[in-house]
Amino acid sequence: MTAAPARRRFGSGERAALYLAADGRCQRCGAVLQPGWHSDHITPYSAGGPTDVINGQALCPSCNQRKGTQQPMQLRQWQRRAVDAFYAANSDNFLVSATPGAGKTKFSLYLAQELMAQGAVERVVVVAPSDNLRVQWADEAAAAGLKLFPVPPGDTDGYSKAGYVGCVVTYQQLLGTGGSLLRHALRRPTFVILDEVHHAGDNKSWGEALRQAVEPAVHRLCLTGTPWRRDATSPIPFVRYDENGTVLVDYAYEYGTAVADGVCRRIEFHAYDGEARWTDPSRMRRSAGEENGKSGISTEVTAKLGANMAEEDVSAALDTVYEPKYAWMPSILAQADEMLSEVREDVPDAAGLVVAERQWLAKGYADLLEQITGTRPPVVVSDPRNDPGSRIAKAQIDNFRKGSSRWIIAVKMISEGVDIPRLAVGVYASKTQTPLFYRQVVGRFVRTRPDEEINARLLIPAVPELMRHAREIEEELRHQLEIAAEEAEKADRENDGASGQGMLDFRTPLSASESVFDRAILSGDEVSAEELAAAQERARQLGIPKMYAANLVPLLRAQAAQGDVVTASAEQAPARRTEIPHYRREKLLRQEVETLARKASYRLGRPPKEINIELLRAGHPKRSKATVEELEAMRRTLIGWLGQ
């Protein structure tokens, strides 16, 4: 590259200059600047504004956020491609599947703005899965300049309320009179957004009510975070299926692509094994002195989480280890809180989420976390039959989102669409093993914030099905990096010429051992407990926060292959050298280079092809022909461009 790109963040000296030039007061409202004040670009960085004190100003957070909402909506590359695909399809119904955290809401509101500006529609309606999301959509729309009224349950006037360009309702509200009221509101040309549209299949009546209510719309934009299969009993309207019953998506933006683009965080899956004991009355054995098997006593069963078990045994094992009174959950929560402390050294307001199976279990986990941290976390429970309870839950989530407390525990409330970007550590304590629910939970941790370079962590029981889901998600990332490599090689040539069981009533949990770290899954590779321990010690020696230890493993493997010795600690003898095949080192390096190139493309706002051309101009060879040493040099160049 001929010149290093401009920095996005003001340096400490520049921040000091901006503060002094403003006399310690916000340059918009005049309030005294408090810790956490913002150094802001007058001309936005995204619009080409330089990171220089001449283009800088000192603002309080409130003024900076208000300033941000006045800027034109800036779309990510995938969002622009999705907008183009929508117009090209020229269809009444359009389904977008985008990984949680990628920005489906922003994309949808941008499209709504455009359609209204073009005169194609006069109104906008959003149908959301929950009360919490109904209000959240209205807030997001207001920030984008669209006045949408979040219709409260039982309100009959809000569907066509004066002073608004539309409304937000839930799928449940369309049952009964709500559906008729919304259909009447659609007598004017309307653009309808169906958020997490698979919820229309939760029961047959929801799907039928939705079809009747929004059928008159000019356009229906369907959104989902995970494709699904047809349910013959609860068909979902306005979507198409293939011959195998899998939903047909009009535009897809997967997790692997989002990570490679720098839109979503990477997530580390930390799997923990352990031993569970329980009694099972379905397995009877004769008691001493019993004859003819007329009676007996329950059989005691012992199993490890990572073992291959029958489905009913997996359920019983999870019932046992999830009990707060046994050793497994206290040890998991203690390790999760330690991880959160590491992350908070770099991100002070980082938070953790525990996804619990039952309300009484959630309260037990709150007791444990209070013992560990000294502060009792909120417990959030959603009951659609209890509107006051749901409103309380929403208030708890809102307070947690805006605050800086460490932990929140949820039974059903925090799933898809709930936006808490500061979540960084999670504990999966649910028995639900379906891919859809698992990915919804994963989606709570992949949302990014400006200038944060952290991996999120999800602690899971080492049961085979959950491990398989984790591997599939990481395989998507690996696959996307391989696609990126192919795209880069093509550009070089041109330049040359992806159901849990309910609580069982009869089995009796007896005990559960402490959790035992089994392995981590990161970047399509598994990291053993021994490797992670060595990397954590190495991070300590280098003065690097332990939260980045998993990222050091590939580097330590490469060092070991080159003959370097990695020690378990400064006082212990050298650890056994771990050899790694040369081809594997090359593959890992190539994947890292592809990721950095995608990040450079995203952050600098330049097409990937231009980044590849600049690498060639900087003297680097084609990636398809680069040696390990040349890939390492390319990696250093890209890191320099990113200012890391």
N, C-alpha and C positions, 0 to 999 in steps of 0.2 A: 504494500500500500504506500502511496506516495507521501501521505501525511497522516499523522495520528489523529483520530477523531476527537472532537471536543468532549471534554468531561461533562457529565450530567450533574454531579454533586459538587457543591461549593466546598472548598477546603476549609480547614479550621481557621487559617489566617484570614481568608475571605469572609467567613462568617463573623469573625471579630470586627472586620472593617465595616460590614453592613450594620452590625449592632451599634457601633460607635457613631456611624453616620446618621443613624436614626435616633440618636440620643436615648437609646434603650426603650423606644416606644414604637408601637405598631404604626407603620407609615400609611395606614388606611383609616383606622379608627382612633389612633392616638393613645390606646391603652398601654400601660406599662407591660413590657414583654416579660413573660414568665418562662421558667425552664420548659423546654419543648417548643419554643418559638421556631418559626419556619424561615429559612433563607429561600426566597422565591425568585424565579425568573420573571422579569417584567414582560418581555416577549417570550412566550413559552418555549421551552427546549424543543418540544415536538414540532414547533413551527420554525425552527432554525435559530432560536435565540441563543446567544453564546453564554457559557457559564463564566461570567466576568462580573466584577463588582459594578461596572458601568450599567449592566443589565440586571442588577440584583436589587432586592428590597427586603427589608425585615418586616414580617407580618406575624400577627397572632394566628394560631391555628384556625380560628373561626373565620377570619377574613380571607385566609388563603383558600379555605374550602369553598367559601362563597364565590371567590374569584374563579375557582376551578369550574364551578357549575356554569359560569357565563361563557366558557370557551366552547367553540364548536365541538361536537362529538367526534372524537378521533377513533377510527375503527382499526382493529387488528387485521392482519392480512387475511386470516380465515374468515373473519366477519365480512370483509369486502367480497371475497369469493362467494360466500353464501348469499349475499345480496344479489350478486350477478346471476347466480344459479336460480334464485327465486324468479327474477324477471325472465330468464331464459325458459323456465318451465312453463310460464304462462298458464298456470293451473289454479283452480279454486282452492286446492289443498296442497300444502307443502310441509314435509316433515324434516326437521333438522335434529340430528342426534349429535350432541356435543358433550364432551366430558365435563363433569362438574367443575366449576371454577373457570371455564374457558370464556364465559361472557355471553351466554344465551340471552340474558335480559337486555343487555346493552344493544346487541344485534337486533333484537325484536323491536325495541323502542326506536332505534334509528330507522328501521324499515317503516314503522308506523308514521314517523315524522315525514319521510319521503312521500309515502302514499297520500298523506293529507296535503302536503305541499303541492303535489301534482294534481290534486282534485279528484283522485281515483276513489277516495273514501272521505266521509265527513266525520266519522266517529271511530273510536277504538275501544274494544272490550277485551279484558283479560279474564280468563277462567283459571283459577289456581287451586291446588289441592287442599289448602288449609287456611284457617283464619289468619295465622301468622304471615303466610305468604301473600294473602290478599292485601294486607296493609303494607308489606314490604314492596310489593309491585307498585302500589300507589305512590310510595315515597320515591322510588327509583324513577317513575314516570315524571314526577314533579321536578326532580333534578334535571331531567332531560327536556323540560319545557312543556310536558303534556299534563293537563289537569284531568286526572282520573279519580273518580269517587269510589272509595272502598265501601261497598254496600254492607252495612251491618246485618246480621241475621234478623229476619222479621221486618226489615224496612221495605216498604212497598213503593217508596217515592224515589229511591236513590238510583234506579236503573236508567232514568232519563233526567237526572237532576240538572237544573239550570245552572249555567256557569261552568260546566264541565264538558269536555269533549268525549267523555265515555265513562266507563265504570270498571271495577274489579269485583268479581264474585267468586265463590267456590263452587266446585262440582256439586257439593251437597245442596247448595242453595237453589240449584236448578230443579230439584224435586218439588213437585207441587206448584204453587202459584209463581215461584221465582222463575221457572222456565218460561211461562207465558209472558211475564213482565219483561224478561230479557228479549224474547222474540219480538214483542211489540216495539221495544227500543231499537231493534235492528231494521225498522221500516225505512230508516235513512241508510245510505251506503256505509257499511261498517267493515273494519278490519278486526278480526277476532284472533287473539293469541291464546292457544290452549297449552298452558304450562304443564309439563310432566303428564302428557295426554294419556299415558298408560293407566292413570288413575280412573279414567272413564270405564275401565274394565274391572274395577274393584267389585262391582256387582252389576247385574244386567240392567237394573232400573237407572243407574247413573248414565250408562251409555245411551239408553233410549231417551232420557231426559235431555242429554247434551245434544243429540241429533235434532230433536224437535226445536230446541231453543236457538241454536246458532246456524241452522240450515240456511236462513236467508242471507247470511253474510256474503260480501263480495269476495273476500279472501279469508281463509282459515290457515294460520300458521301453527303447526303442531310442533311441540318441543319435547325432547326427552334426553335423559343422560345416558340411557342404556337401551339398546334395542331389545325386543322381547318376542315371544312366540304367541301365536293365537290361542286364546282361551275360548273353546267352542261355546261355553255357557255365558260368557260375558264379552261379546264382540265389541271392539273399539271403533267408533265411527270415524270417518274422514282419513283413515290410513289404509294402505294397500299391503297385501301379504303375498309371498311367493307360494309355490306349490307345496313347500314343506311347512308352511304356517309361520315363517319368520317374517317380521315386518320389513317392508321395503322402505329404505331411507332415501330421501331426495338429496340431502347433503349431510356428510358425516365428518366430524372433527374428533379424532380419537385421542386418548390420553398420551400415547407415545408421541404423536405429532405435537401436542400441546407442550410437553416437556422439552422436546427438541427445539421448539420455537421459543422457549423461555416464558411461555404463557402460564404454565403450571409448575408447581414444585415437584421435585422427585420425592418419592415416599419410600422409606425403609420399612420392610416388614420384619419384625422381630418375633420369632416363634418360640414359645415356651412349652416344654414338656412337663410332665408331673404324673404322679400316681394317684389314682382314685379308688376308693373302696366303698361298696354299697351292697345292700341286700336286695334280692330279687325273688319275690314270692312265686313268680312263674317258673322258677327253677327249684323245685322241692326235692329235698332229700329226707330219708327216714330218720326220725329221732331214735335215740337208744331205747330199745324195748318195744318200738312200734312194729306192728306186723301188718302184712298185706297192703302196706302203703296207704292205709286209710287216713293218716295224717302225717305231717312232717313239719320241718322248719325251713325257712327261707335260706337259699344258698347265698353265701357271701361271695361277691365277685370283686376281683382286683384287676385293674388294667392301667396301662400307660396311655396318655393322650395320643401319642404318636403312633400307636399300634393300629394295625388293621382290625377294625371291630365291625360287628353288625350295626346297622343304623340305630337300633334301639339302645345298644350299649354305648354308642357315642353320645346319645342324648342323656343317658344316665350318668356317664362320666362327667359331662359338662354340668349337669345338675349338681354334682358333688363338688367339683372344683370351684364352681361359682358361689358356693356357700361362704358368706363372710367369716363364719366361725372357724373354718378350716384354714390351713396354712397357705394354700395356693394363692388366693386373692390378696391377702395382706402382703405377700412377698411381691406379687405383680405390681400392686399399687405403689409400694415403696420404690421399686425400680423405675416405674414410670415417673414418679415425682422427682427422682434423682435426675432422670433424663431431662425433665422440664426445667430443673434448676440449671442444667448445662446450657440449654437453649436460651434461657433468660439472661445469661451472661452477655449474650450478643443481641437478643431481642427482649428487652425488659418486660414487655407486656404479653409475651407468649403464653398460651394457655393450653390446658389439657381437657379432654372429653372422655368420659367413661360411658359406653353404650351398654346399658343393663338390660337383663331379660325381664325382670319383674320389679314392681314398685317397692316391695318389701326388701328385695335385694339391693336396689338403689339406695335405700335409706341405710342399709348396713354398710355399703361402700362409703357413704357420706360420713358415717361414724369412724371408719378406718382412716379416711383422708383427714378428718379433723384431728385424729391422734397423730398422724404423720406431720401435718403442716401447721397445726394449731388454729386453723380456720375451717369452719364447716362450709362445704361447697353447696350451691343450690341444687336441688333435685327437681328436674323438669319432667312433667308427665302430661301427655296429651290424651284427652278423652273426648272424642267428637260428640258424645251425648251430653257433655257438660260444658256449655259455652262459657260460663264464668270461670271454670277451671282452665280452659284454653286461653282465656284472656290473661289470667294470672301467669300462665306458662310463657305467653308471648312477652309480658313485661319482664319476666326473669331473663329471657333470652336477650331482650334489648339492653337491659342493664348490664348483662355480662359482656355483650358485644362492645359496649362503649367503655367498659371499665378495664381494670388491670388485674383482677383476681385470678387465682391459679387454675381452679378446676370447676367443671360443671358436669353433672351426671344426668343422663337422659334415658328414659325408657322408650318412648316412641316419638317424642316431639322433634328431636333434632335429626332430620334425615335429609331428604333432597331439598334444595333451594334455600336452605337456611344459611345465610352468609355471615360467618364469623371468621374473617381472615386471620385472626391472631391464633387460631387453633394450630398447634404444632405437634402435640403428642396425644395419642389416643390409646385406649384400652378397649378391645373388642370382647365384651362379656355377654354376648348374645348367643342363643342356640340357633338362630336363623342362619342357614348355610346356603341360601339361594344367591346366585351371582348378582341379581339385581339389588338386593338389600346390601350385600357386601360392598358393591361398588358405590352405592349411595353413601355408606359410611366413609369409605375411602375418599369420596369427593369432599368431605368436610375438611380435609387437611391439605388439599393440593392448591388452594387459592393463594395467589401471590400478592405481595405488597411491594411498592417501589423500594428499590435499593436493599432488598433482603435476599440473601443467598444462603438459605438453609434447606436442609432436607427435613421433611416431616417424618414422624415415626409412628407406626401402628403396632402395638403389642397384641399378638393373637395366640390362642391356644394352638398347639401343634397338631391339630386333628387333620387328617389327610385332605378332606374336602376344602377347608379354609386355606391350607397350604397350596392346593391346586389353584384356587382363585388368585392367590398372590402371585404365583408363577405366571398365570395367564396375563395378568396386568403387566408384569415385568417383561413378558415376551412381546407384548404390544410395543413397549418401548424399544426393545432390541430390534424388532422388525422395522420400526420407523427409522432407526439409525441406519439400518442396512439400506432402506429405500433412499435415505439422504445420501449415502455413499454412492449409490447408483446414479442419482441425479447429478451429483458433483462430477462423476466420471463422464457422464453425458455432456455436461457443460464444458468440461475440459476438451472433449473431442470436437465440440462445436467451435471452440476457440481455435483449435488447430485447423480446421478446414472443413369382542368377548357382555325343598322347603324344610325350614327347620321344624323340629318336633315341639309339641307343647309340653308343659310341665307334667311329668308322670305322677300319678297319685299313689302308687303302691310301692315303688322302690324306695328304700330308705338309705340316704347317704350316711356313710360312717366316718370317713376321714379323707383328707386330701393332703398330699405332701406339699412342700414348698415348690414353687415353680422353678424350673431349671432351664436356663437359656439353651435353646437347641440350635438355632441358626438365624441369620438375617438374610433377607432377599432384597438385593439392591442392584439396579441397572442390569437386570437379566442374569445375575450371578448370585450364587449362595456364598455367604461369608460365615465361616465356622466360628464357634465360640472362642477357640484358641487364637484365630486370626484377629478377631475383634479385640480380644484382650491385649494382644501385642500391639495393635494399632493404637489403642487407648493409651498405653504406656509411652509409645513413641510420640503421640500428640502431647503428652505431659512434658516430655523431655524438650520438645520443640517450642513449648509455650503456646500451643494451639489448643483452643477449646476442645474438650473431649467429644462434643457433639459432632465434630467433623471426622471422628475416627474412622467410620465406615468408608468415607471417601479416600482415606489414606491406604486402604487395603490393596487396591490395584498397584499403587506406587510401591508399596513394600514388597509385593510379589515381584514386580519388575526389578527392584533392587536385589532381591534374593537371587533372581535369575542371572544377574550380572556379577554375582559373587559377593555382594555386600552382606553383612551379618546384621540381623535384627535381633535385639536383645529384649527379653521379657521385662527386665528392669535394669537399672544401672548397677545394682549390686549382684544380680544373678549371673550365672554362666550364660554364654550365648545360646539362643534357641536353635533347634535343628533347622538347617537351611531348607527352605521349601523351593524346589525347582519348578519353573513354569515353562512350558514349551514356547519356543520362539514365535510360532505362528499365533499362539494365544496372546502373547504380549503385543504383537502387531495388531491383532484384531481389537484388543482393548484400547490401544492408542488411537486406532482409526475411528472407533466409535466416539472417543472423547473429542477428537478433532472435529468430527461431524457435528457434535453437540455444540461446541464452541462456535463453529461457523454459523450454525443456525441462530445462536444467541446474538452474534455480531450482526447478522442480517436483521433480526427483530429490533435490537436496541438502536441500531444506526438508521433504521428505516430504509434499508437498501435491499434490492432483490438478492437472493442467494447467489445468482449467477455473477453479480458484480463482485461479491466477496471472493468468489473463486478466481475471478480475473485478477483481482488485486493481490491475491496470494501468489499467483504466477508472476506478476510484475515484481513482487518482493523477492523473487529468486527461488521460490519453492517449486518442486516438481509437481506433476500430476499426482493426486492422491492415490490413484490406482497403481502407480509405479513407485511410490515412495517407500524407502526403507524405514526400519524402526528409528534410526537416528534422524532421518529427515522428517518423520512424523513428529518426533519430539521437538525438533526445531520449529515446525509449523505450529505445534501446540503453544510454544512460548510466544510466537508472534501474535497469535489470536488472543492469548491472555493479555498481552501488552495492549492490543487494540481495545480490549474491553476494560482496561484500567484496573485489572484485578491484581 
